[in-house]
Every structure is written in C-alpha cells, then in structure tokens.
Amino acid sequence: MCSAQVIGDRAAARQFADAVGVSGDESSPLATFLRALYGHAPEESFVEIRYRTRHGMGQDFRKADQLDEVATAIAQRAPYTDVYVGVLPRRRRRGRREDLFDNGQLVWADCDTRESVRALQRFSPVPSIIVHSGTGSNCHAYWVLTTAVSLDVIEDANRRIAIALGADTASVDAARILRPVSSLNYKRERPVPVRLKHYEEHVECRLGDIVAQLPTAVTSSTLRPTTLDVRCIASNDALLALAPQVYVERLANVAVPPSHKIHCPFHPDRTPSLHVYDEPERGWTCFGCHRGGTIYDFAALLWGTSTRGDDFRKLRTRLVCMFA
C-alpha cells in the first residue's frame, strides 16, 4: 500500500491508535519509552521526529527536556502515517551524523528476522528496552549504558551486536531513526501497533558486559583498502575491511566524487543522497531511502538477494571472487 493510501485510511488508523492508547500521558508506554531513550540527553538537545508524507519524509524537532511535547507530536501523527524518532538526541535541528553530540548513552539492535529475535532471547545482558516493531515478531532492542561513549564506539558495538544476533546491519549508524512505541506500522493492509514489550526501569548496562563475548570488528588496518586476501576470510571477514569507495565504485559501476555523494541506485534520486564514507566500519548511508550498511547490504540490494542463510553464503562467495 502506498503512503497516500495509508495516510488516507484515517478511520482504521484511529481505531488502532485508540486500541494502543497513543497518548502523551506520563504513565503511557510512549512516555516511558521517551524517558528511557532521552533521560540522559544533554541540555539544549533535540529529539528528531521523522514521518512519512505523500511527498517523502517530513521532519520535526522538539526539545529533549520537554518530552510531553515530543509525545504529543508523535501522537498527533501516528494515527495517519509512519512515524520514527532519532535514537540519539540531536544537538541542532538536523538529522545527520554530524548533527549529533560527540557521544551517547545507548546501543541498539534491529532484530528483523525470527532467528535474530530468538538469538536476542538468549542474549546477555537483557536489553533495557524491547519494542515490538509491528512486523511479525520483529523487535528493536536498546541497552541504556552506565556512561556515555563516543559515536564510533556506539556504531562499533551496534555492528558487533547485530552480527552476533543476525540482526539488521544497516541499522547500526548513530543517526538511525526507529519507530517509537505507540506509533503504527503501515507496512500491512491494516496498521499494526508498535508496542513496548519489555522495560527495565533504572537498569543500565556496562558496555564491556554487552560486547565482552562478541568478536572484535575488522578494521582497515588488517587489509590494504584496494585488495582482498581470501585467506583472511577464515578468521576475519576481510570484505568488511574494504574501503567503501572501492566496493561502491566497482559494484555500482560509478565514480565516487570528492563530495562522497552519489545518486542512490535503490530509489529515484534526482539529487545525490547516498553518502560513501571513508571508514570501512561506517560503510554507506542513503539519506533519501534510509538504507545503509556494509558491502554485503550494498551488494544484496543491487543483486536482489538477502543477507541471510544460504543467500549470504552465496553472496559472500561471489564478492570474494570479485575482489580477490
């Protein structure tokens, strides 16, 4: 169903909104969710609210110390369209990575398959927050940290968690937006509520306890950025150490300009909106269609396959042959 059709189905949406209690009341699940995410937000910070319109994505910014207004803004739009919030607070009224503070106090995972949801159930420590995202059993997991850490550390931890769980590696970037509790997911014919599944109030986790048992992410120091030593695959995934510019240029058959922005091959893109980062661990992000991730995510989208199970093994074999 297209966004125009979804936005027009207001009667059905209102019924769902009433059923889940979309409200800015302090005791509501939405207010609880917002306090958990932004309770440690720095002074003079903003919550980014992004929402789907007939003409693309709209943005709204509310002060993080006025969460009642944030909840109201979400509640006003949720009965009519998809709504998202920036996981980390913004230091100004924009939603790019450079518009974030230098550090944050959350890490997260987008568990978008049954397998990753089951893996999350076995994961320790238990997340501070689990949100049922409205698609099957899929959920978003958040760990509130005891201390703030840099954005690079957050993204590295997110990627390691995602790989360990088999979760979405395209949702690890610091500027990520995800669905808030008590909004509605419009992917189905009828909108489905986004619900607060689990919340441990005042429970914070040490980052070391979260990532202690997870494999260390591969860095560019393990490999020259323009070559791939296939022998490294057995111990470290050397494909993840390729410079994003190298694999984007080769896979998409384009030249990445000094601006690092190209026309996104995954949606109609009149203005270049796909950013190719220098660092392998940051990969690529499209600010138009909100896709992003690693070499695997880029190749899978281009070739019309997935990054799961046998598809992933075939995908990796094909990439190894290309970059050997």
Summary of the structure (lengths in Angstrom):
residues: 324
radius of gyration: 19.6
end to end distance: 42.1
largest distance: 58.5
contacts: 1040
relative contact order: 0.12
helix: 36%
strand: 21%
